[in-house]
Amino acid sequence: MEIVKFRSQLANNPEALTALDVIEECEGYVEDAVSLVFMRETAQETDRSLNDWLEKCRQFICQEDVRDALESGLIAPIVEPLTMSAGIPIGTATALSVLVFKLGAKKFCKVPKSGI
């Protein structure tokens, strides 16, 4: 995975770097890391499924400029705006951005809302 590339992009964002550490702890299974990152950030269990998290972010992520940035492997400019747009913590936004990158942003944005 391109964690090293993401680390250099997010070098000035400790919360995002922590999320990347969790993804590594989960051996690259970003799907597993999302809820773990959220729990560590908020000290709460998540009441959302992965699909719920992705749906919450879909409108922002599927904007053409955001989708194109993710497709090219740029997550740093996405994380903070996603945090504000979806009302989620930075680490969770980082993990979700990595997940959509991994899934393929164009593919993610073409999938019908109920079929992620």
VMD Tcl script that builds the backbone (N, CA, C; Angstrom):
set m [mol new atoms 348]
animate dup $m
set s [atomselect $m all]
$s set {name element resname resid chain x y z} {
  {N N MET 1 A 0.846 -1.190 0.000}
  {CA C MET 1 A 0.000 0.000 0.000}
  {C C MET 1 A 0.883 1.241 0.000}
  {N N GLU 2 A 0.310 2.351 -0.313}
  {CA C GLU 2 A 1.074 3.580 -0.457}
  {C C GLU 2 A 1.115 4.396 0.828}
  {N N ILE 3 A 1.209 3.725 1.964}
  {CA C ILE 3 A 1.217 4.412 3.256}
  {C C ILE 3 A 2.389 5.388 3.342}
  {N N VAL 4 A 3.550 5.017 2.823}
  {CA C VAL 4 A 4.723 5.892 2.881}
  {C C VAL 4 A 4.439 7.202 2.146}
  {N N LYS 5 A 3.823 7.094 0.990}
  {CA C LYS 5 A 3.465 8.292 0.215}
  {C C LYS 5 A 2.465 9.150 1.006}
  {N N PHE 6 A 1.484 8.518 1.613}
  {CA C PHE 6 A 0.494 9.263 2.395}
  {C C PHE 6 A 1.143 9.912 3.619}
  {N N ARG 7 A 2.098 9.214 4.238}
  {CA C ARG 7 A 2.799 9.782 5.403}
  {C C ARG 7 A 3.496 11.088 5.029}
  {N N SER 8 A 4.154 11.100 3.871}
  {CA C SER 8 A 4.858 12.326 3.484}
  {C C SER 8 A 3.865 13.447 3.183}
  {N N GLN 9 A 2.720 13.110 2.601}
  {CA C GLN 9 A 1.699 14.126 2.326}
  {C C GLN 9 A 1.116 14.706 3.609}
  {N N LEU 10 A 0.995 13.874 4.626}
  {CA C LEU 10 A 0.306 14.256 5.861}
  {C C LEU 10 A 1.270 14.498 7.024}
  {N N ALA 11 A 2.521 14.763 6.715}
  {CA C ALA 11 A 3.568 14.888 7.733}
  {C C ALA 11 A 3.246 15.913 8.814}
  {N N ASN 12 A 2.490 16.938 8.494}
  {CA C ASN 12 A 2.169 17.992 9.472}
  {C C ASN 12 A 0.835 17.788 10.161}
  {N N ASN 13 A 0.277 16.588 10.057}
  {CA C ASN 13 A -1.032 16.332 10.632}
  {C C ASN 13 A -0.971 15.093 11.542}
  {N N PRO 14 A -0.703 15.307 12.849}
  {CA C PRO 14 A -0.519 14.156 13.746}
  {C C PRO 14 A -1.706 13.200 13.806}
  {N N GLU 15 A -2.938 13.723 13.753}
  {CA C GLU 15 A -4.112 12.853 13.801}
  {C C GLU 15 A -4.176 11.954 12.569}
  {N N ALA 16 A -3.836 12.517 11.426}
  {CA C ALA 16 A -3.833 11.730 10.192}
  {C C ALA 16 A -2.739 10.668 10.237}
  {N N LEU 17 A -1.583 11.027 10.762}
  {CA C LEU 17 A -0.486 10.056 10.876}
  {C C LEU 17 A -0.864 8.914 11.812}
  {N N THR 18 A -1.568 9.228 12.874}
  {CA C THR 18 A -2.034 8.195 13.792}
  {C C THR 18 A -2.977 7.235 13.070}
  {N N ALA 19 A -3.844 7.773 12.220}
  {CA C ALA 19 A -4.753 6.916 11.446}
  {C C ALA 19 A -3.954 5.984 10.529}
  {N N LEU 20 A -2.896 6.493 9.923}
  {CA C LEU 20 A -2.059 5.644 9.069}
  {C C LEU 20 A -1.381 4.550 9.892}
  {N N ASP 21 A -0.992 4.883 11.139}
  {CA C ASP 21 A -0.427 3.862 12.033}
  {C C ASP 21 A -1.442 2.743 12.281}
  {N N VAL 22 A -2.689 3.123 12.503}
  {CA C VAL 22 A -3.741 2.125 12.756}
  {C C VAL 22 A -3.951 1.255 11.515}
  {N N ILE 23 A -3.931 1.867 10.338}
  {CA C ILE 23 A -4.069 1.080 9.099}
  {C C ILE 23 A -2.936 0.058 9.018}
  {N N GLU 24 A -1.718 0.475 9.384}
  {CA C GLU 24 A -0.601 -0.475 9.386}
  {C C GLU 24 A -0.802 -1.567 10.432}
  {N N GLU 25 A -1.300 -1.186 11.623}
  {CA C GLU 25 A -1.600 -2.178 12.670}
  {C C GLU 25 A -2.582 -3.222 12.147}
  {N N CYS 26 A -3.520 -2.777 11.335}
  {CA C CYS 26 A -4.539 -3.671 10.760}
  {C C CYS 26 A -4.026 -4.355 9.496}
  {N N GLU 27 A -2.721 -4.283 9.274}
  {CA C GLU 27 A -2.060 -4.927 8.146}
  {C C GLU 27 A -2.648 -4.514 6.798}
  {N N GLY 28 A -3.020 -3.239 6.707}
  {CA C GLY 28 A -3.525 -2.718 5.443}
  {C C GLY 28 A -5.018 -2.922 5.231}
  {N N TYR 29 A -5.686 -3.576 6.166}
  {CA C TYR 29 A -7.134 -3.768 6.037}
  {C C TYR 29 A -7.832 -2.482 6.498}
  {N N VAL 30 A -7.958 -1.553 5.550}
  {CA C VAL 30 A -8.491 -0.228 5.874}
  {C C VAL 30 A -9.920 -0.336 6.383}
  {N N GLU 31 A -10.663 -1.293 5.859}
  {CA C GLU 31 A -12.042 -1.485 6.293}
  {C C GLU 31 A -12.107 -1.697 7.806}
  {N N ASP 32 A -11.174 -2.494 8.333}
  {CA C ASP 32 A -11.116 -2.749 9.773}
  {C C ASP 32 A -10.608 -1.528 10.535}
  {N N ALA 33 A -9.720 -0.787 9.912}
  {CA C ALA 33 A -9.086 0.347 10.579}
  {C C ALA 33 A -10.054 1.508 10.822}
  {N N VAL 34 A -11.036 1.710 9.944}
  {CA C VAL 34 A -11.929 2.873 10.065}
  {C C VAL 34 A -12.587 2.933 11.438}
  {N N SER 35 A -13.221 1.846 11.862}
  {CA C SER 35 A -13.916 1.890 13.150}
  {C C SER 35 A -12.927 1.962 14.310}
  {N N LEU 36 A -11.764 1.328 14.171}
  {CA C LEU 36 A -10.753 1.385 15.225}
  {C C LEU 36 A -10.213 2.811 15.380}
  {N N VAL 37 A -9.966 3.477 14.273}
  {CA C VAL 37 A -9.510 4.872 14.310}
  {C C VAL 37 A -10.560 5.730 15.008}
  {N N PHE 38 A -11.815 5.558 14.621}
  {CA C PHE 38 A -12.888 6.351 15.225}
  {C C PHE 38 A -12.947 6.116 16.740}
  {N N MET 39 A -12.880 4.860 17.158}
  {CA C MET 39 A -12.953 4.550 18.589}
  {C C MET 39 A -11.789 5.172 19.349}
  {N N ARG 40 A -10.604 5.141 18.753}
  {CA C ARG 40 A -9.442 5.733 19.425}
  {C C ARG 40 A -9.543 7.254 19.486}
  {N N GLU 41 A -10.118 7.859 18.464}
  {CA C GLU 41 A -10.243 9.324 18.442}
  {C C GLU 41 A -11.300 9.838 19.405}
  {N N THR 42 A -12.369 9.098 19.540}
  {CA C THR 42 A -13.514 9.613 20.290}
  {C C THR 42 A -13.753 8.891 21.612}
  {N N ALA 43 A -13.043 7.789 21.834}
  {CA C ALA 43 A -13.263 6.941 23.011}
  {C C ALA 43 A -14.704 6.437 23.074}
  {N N GLN 44 A -15.314 6.288 21.898}
  {CA C GLN 44 A -16.673 5.757 21.787}
  {C C GLN 44 A -16.688 4.644 20.747}
  {N N GLU 45 A -17.568 3.702 20.944}
  {CA C GLU 45 A -17.785 2.692 19.907}
  {C C GLU 45 A -18.567 3.360 18.783}
  {N N THR 46 A -18.269 2.985 17.579}
  {CA C THR 46 A -19.012 3.560 16.463}
  {C C THR 46 A -20.378 2.887 16.344}
  {N N ASP 47 A -21.367 3.668 16.043}
  {CA C ASP 47 A -22.695 3.103 15.824}
  {C C ASP 47 A -22.999 3.053 14.329}
  {N N ARG 48 A -21.972 3.224 13.522}
  {CA C ARG 48 A -22.133 3.221 12.068}
  {C C ARG 48 A -21.430 2.014 11.460}
  {N N SER 49 A -22.005 1.512 10.401}
  {CA C SER 49 A -21.310 0.484 9.629}
  {C C SER 49 A -20.380 1.198 8.643}
  {N N LEU 50 A -19.498 0.449 8.027}
  {CA C LEU 50 A -18.603 1.027 7.039}
  {C C LEU 50 A -19.405 1.679 5.912}
  {N N ASN 51 A -20.457 1.023 5.464}
  {CA C ASN 51 A -21.292 1.606 4.412}
  {C C ASN 51 A -21.896 2.938 4.853}
  {N N ASP 52 A -22.300 3.030 6.130}
  {CA C ASP 52 A -22.840 4.299 6.638}
  {C C ASP 52 A -21.794 5.404 6.574}
  {N N TRP 53 A -20.556 5.073 6.977}
  {CA C TRP 53 A -19.479 6.067 6.918}
  {C C TRP 53 A -19.271 6.527 5.475}
  {N N LEU 54 A -19.210 5.575 4.562}
  {CA C LEU 54 A -18.972 5.926 3.163}
  {C C LEU 54 A -20.117 6.753 2.593}
  {N N GLU 55 A -21.340 6.409 2.952}
  {CA C GLU 55 A -22.490 7.199 2.479}
  {C C GLU 55 A -22.436 8.629 3.008}
  {N N LYS 56 A -21.998 8.778 4.242}
  {CA C LYS 56 A -21.899 10.104 4.854}
  {C C LYS 56 A -20.899 10.971 4.080}
  {N N CYS 57 A -19.898 10.335 3.485}
  {CA C CYS 57 A -18.836 11.052 2.781}
  {C C CYS 57 A -19.041 11.132 1.270}
  {N N ARG 58 A -19.979 10.356 0.742}
  {CA C ARG 58 A -20.123 10.214 -0.708}
  {C C ARG 58 A -20.300 11.543 -1.444}
  {N N GLN 59 A -21.168 12.402 -0.958}
  {CA C GLN 59 A -21.443 13.647 -1.677}
  {C C GLN 59 A -20.171 14.485 -1.825}
  {N N PHE 60 A -19.375 14.561 -0.766}
  {CA C PHE 60 A -18.125 15.326 -0.831}
  {C C PHE 60 A -17.115 14.627 -1.732}
  {N N ILE 61 A -16.904 13.345 -1.515}
  {CA C ILE 61 A -15.880 12.597 -2.246}
  {C C ILE 61 A -16.163 12.558 -3.743}
  {N N CYS 62 A -17.426 12.536 -4.123}
  {CA C CYS 62 A -17.771 12.386 -5.539}
  {C C CYS 62 A -17.813 13.708 -6.301}
  {N N GLN 63 A -17.401 14.802 -5.673}
  {CA C GLN 63 A -17.199 16.030 -6.432}
  {C C GLN 63 A -16.007 15.776 -7.358}
  {N N GLU 64 A -16.069 16.281 -8.574}
  {CA C GLU 64 A -15.062 15.928 -9.573}
  {C C GLU 64 A -13.628 16.191 -9.121}
  {N N ASP 65 A -13.359 17.357 -8.537}
  {CA C ASP 65 A -11.976 17.668 -8.148}
  {C C ASP 65 A -11.492 16.773 -7.003}
  {N N VAL 66 A -12.370 16.434 -6.079}
  {CA C VAL 66 A -12.006 15.549 -4.963}
  {C C VAL 66 A -11.762 14.140 -5.483}
  {N N ARG 67 A -12.672 13.668 -6.295}
  {CA C ARG 67 A -12.541 12.321 -6.875}
  {C C ARG 67 A -11.234 12.214 -7.674}
  {N N ASP 68 A -10.934 13.224 -8.484}
  {CA C ASP 68 A -9.715 13.195 -9.296}
  {C C ASP 68 A -8.461 13.207 -8.423}
  {N N ALA 69 A -8.487 13.987 -7.340}
  {CA C ALA 69 A -7.335 14.016 -6.424}
  {C C ALA 69 A -7.119 12.634 -5.815}
  {N N LEU 70 A -8.199 12.015 -5.357}
  {CA C LEU 70 A -8.082 10.678 -4.765}
  {C C LEU 70 A -7.594 9.656 -5.791}
  {N N GLU 71 A -8.093 9.752 -6.997}
  {CA C GLU 71 A -7.661 8.831 -8.057}
  {C C GLU 71 A -6.162 8.938 -8.298}
  {N N SER 72 A -5.608 10.142 -8.137}
  {CA C SER 72 A -4.179 10.316 -8.381}
  {C C SER 72 A -3.341 10.119 -7.117}
  {N N GLY 73 A -3.987 9.703 -6.016}
  {CA C GLY 73 A -3.245 9.396 -4.803}
  {C C GLY 73 A -3.003 10.572 -3.879}
  {N N LEU 74 A -3.713 11.664 -4.093}
  {CA C LEU 74 A -3.570 12.826 -3.212}
  {C C LEU 74 A -4.670 12.799 -2.159}
  {N N ILE 75 A -4.286 12.519 -0.914}
  {CA C ILE 75 A -5.311 12.544 0.127}
  {C C ILE 75 A -5.161 13.737 1.059}
  {N N ALA 76 A -3.965 14.311 1.125}
  {CA C ALA 76 A -3.740 15.426 2.056}
  {C C ALA 76 A -4.722 16.584 1.854}
  {N N PRO 77 A -4.984 17.017 0.611}
  {CA C PRO 77 A -5.922 18.142 0.451}
  {C C PRO 77 A -7.379 17.755 0.690}
  {N N ILE 78 A -7.653 16.483 0.867}
  {CA C ILE 78 A -9.015 15.991 1.031}
  {C C ILE 78 A -9.413 15.898 2.499}
  {N N VAL 79 A -8.463 15.530 3.359}
  {CA C VAL 79 A -8.775 15.126 4.732}
  {C C VAL 79 A -9.513 16.209 5.520}
  {N N GLU 80 A -8.951 17.404 5.605}
  {CA C GLU 80 A -9.600 18.435 6.432}
  {C C GLU 80 A -10.941 18.884 5.861}
  {N N PRO 81 A -11.050 19.110 4.543}
  {CA C PRO 81 A -12.386 19.454 4.011}
  {C C PRO 81 A -13.410 18.335 4.237}
  {N N LEU 82 A -12.978 17.067 4.153}
  {CA C LEU 82 A -13.886 15.949 4.409}
  {C C LEU 82 A -14.330 15.965 5.866}
  {N N THR 83 A -13.400 16.260 6.759}
  {CA C THR 83 A -13.718 16.366 8.179}
  {C C THR 83 A -14.833 17.387 8.401}
  {N N MET 84 A -14.684 18.545 7.783}
  {CA C MET 84 A -15.689 19.607 7.956}
  {C C MET 84 A -17.001 19.259 7.256}
  {N N SER 85 A -16.901 18.728 6.057}
  {CA C SER 85 A -18.092 18.418 5.272}
  {C C SER 85 A -18.953 17.340 5.925}
  {N N ALA 86 A -18.306 16.278 6.402}
  {CA C ALA 86 A -19.045 15.139 6.946}
  {C C ALA 86 A -19.167 15.178 8.467}
  {N N GLY 87 A -18.487 16.125 9.109}
  {CA C GLY 87 A -18.562 16.214 10.565}
  {C C GLY 87 A -17.946 15.017 11.264}
  {N N ILE 88 A -16.799 14.571 10.764}
  {CA C ILE 88 A -16.117 13.414 11.345}
  {C C ILE 88 A -14.706 13.815 11.772}
  {N N PRO 89 A -14.107 13.064 12.697}
  {CA C PRO 89 A -12.748 13.379 13.139}
  {C C PRO 89 A -11.720 13.203 12.013}
  {N N ILE 90 A -10.589 13.903 12.148}
  {CA C ILE 90 A -9.555 13.898 11.109}
  {C C ILE 90 A -9.019 12.498 10.819}
  {N N GLY 91 A -8.736 11.733 11.849}
  {CA C GLY 91 A -8.208 10.385 11.618}
  {C C GLY 91 A -9.186 9.503 10.871}
  {N N THR 92 A -10.457 9.612 11.223}
  {CA C THR 92 A -11.496 8.839 10.535}
  {C C THR 92 A -11.584 9.276 9.079}
  {N N ALA 93 A -11.516 10.588 8.845}
  {CA C ALA 93 A -11.537 11.102 7.468}
  {C C ALA 93 A -10.320 10.595 6.691}
  {N N THR 94 A -9.184 10.510 7.354}
  {CA C THR 94 A -7.971 9.996 6.713}
  {C C THR 94 A -8.166 8.539 6.302}
  {N N ALA 95 A -8.652 7.722 7.235}
  {CA C ALA 95 A -8.855 6.298 6.944}
  {C C ALA 95 A -9.873 6.109 5.817}
  {N N LEU 96 A -10.940 6.898 5.832}
  {CA C LEU 96 A -11.946 6.790 4.768}
  {C C LEU 96 A -11.381 7.241 3.427}
  {N N SER 97 A -10.555 8.269 3.433}
  {CA C SER 97 A -9.917 8.734 2.190}
  {C C SER 97 A -9.015 7.654 1.612}
  {N N VAL 98 A -8.233 7.001 2.483}
  {CA C VAL 98 A -7.370 5.903 2.031}
  {C C VAL 98 A -8.222 4.761 1.480}
  {N N LEU 99 A -9.330 4.472 2.149}
  {CA C LEU 99 A -10.211 3.396 1.683}
  {C C LEU 99 A -10.769 3.707 0.297}
  {N N VAL 100 A -11.246 4.920 0.091}
  {CA C VAL 100 A -11.805 5.272 -1.222}
  {C C VAL 100 A -10.705 5.260 -2.276}
  {N N PHE 101 A -9.500 5.693 -1.922}
  {CA C PHE 101 A -8.374 5.595 -2.851}
  {C C PHE 101 A -8.161 4.144 -3.243}
  {N N LYS 102 A -8.159 3.272 -2.227}
  {CA C LYS 102 A -7.926 1.843 -2.451}
  {C C LYS 102 A -9.044 1.222 -3.307}
  {N N LEU 103 A -10.281 1.615 -3.037}
  {CA C LEU 103 A -11.418 1.099 -3.815}
  {C C LEU 103 A -11.415 1.632 -5.244}
  {N N GLY 104 A -10.856 2.820 -5.394}
  {CA C GLY 104 A -10.913 3.543 -6.663}
  {C C GLY 104 A -12.051 4.545 -6.598}
  {N N ALA 105 A -11.710 5.817 -6.543}
  {CA C ALA 105 A -12.729 6.860 -6.342}
  {C C ALA 105 A -13.759 6.875 -7.464}
  {N N LYS 106 A -13.310 6.698 -8.704}
  {CA C LYS 106 A -14.276 6.709 -9.822}
  {C C LYS 106 A -15.250 5.550 -9.694}
  {N N LYS 107 A -14.730 4.391 -9.344}
  {CA C LYS 107 A -15.580 3.210 -9.161}
  {C C LYS 107 A -16.546 3.448 -7.993}
  {N N PHE 108 A -16.021 3.967 -6.869}
  {CA C PHE 108 A -16.849 4.259 -5.695}
  {C C PHE 108 A -17.991 5.199 -6.063}
  {N N CYS 109 A -17.703 6.208 -6.858}
  {CA C CYS 109 A -18.721 7.210 -7.197}
  {C C CYS 109 A -19.732 6.706 -8.219}
  {N N LYS 110 A -19.414 5.631 -8.925}
  {CA C LYS 110 A -20.353 5.053 -9.890}
  {C C LYS 110 A -21.278 4.031 -9.258}
  {N N VAL 111 A -20.885 3.503 -8.094}
  {CA C VAL 111 A -21.652 2.442 -7.444}
  {C C VAL 111 A -22.967 3.030 -6.934}
  {N N PRO 112 A -24.104 2.351 -7.151}
  {CA C PRO 112 A -25.362 2.831 -6.592}
  {C C PRO 112 A -25.248 2.952 -5.073}
  {N N LYS 113 A -25.921 3.915 -4.509}
  {CA C LYS 113 A -25.765 4.239 -3.088}
  {C C LYS 113 A -25.916 3.040 -2.156}
  {N N SER 114 A -26.740 2.092 -2.469}
  {CA C SER 114 A -26.948 0.983 -1.541}
  {C C SER 114 A -26.009 -0.183 -1.769}
  {N N GLY 115 A -25.119 -0.117 -2.768}
  {CA C GLY 115 A -24.332 -1.302 -3.106}
  {C C GLY 115 A -22.839 -1.159 -3.017}
  {N N ILE 116 A -22.326 -0.628 -1.947}
  {CA C ILE 116 A -20.883 -0.419 -1.832}
  {C C ILE 116 A -20.167 -1.743 -1.647}
}
mol reanalyze $m
mol bondsrecalc $m
mol representation Tube
mol addrep $m
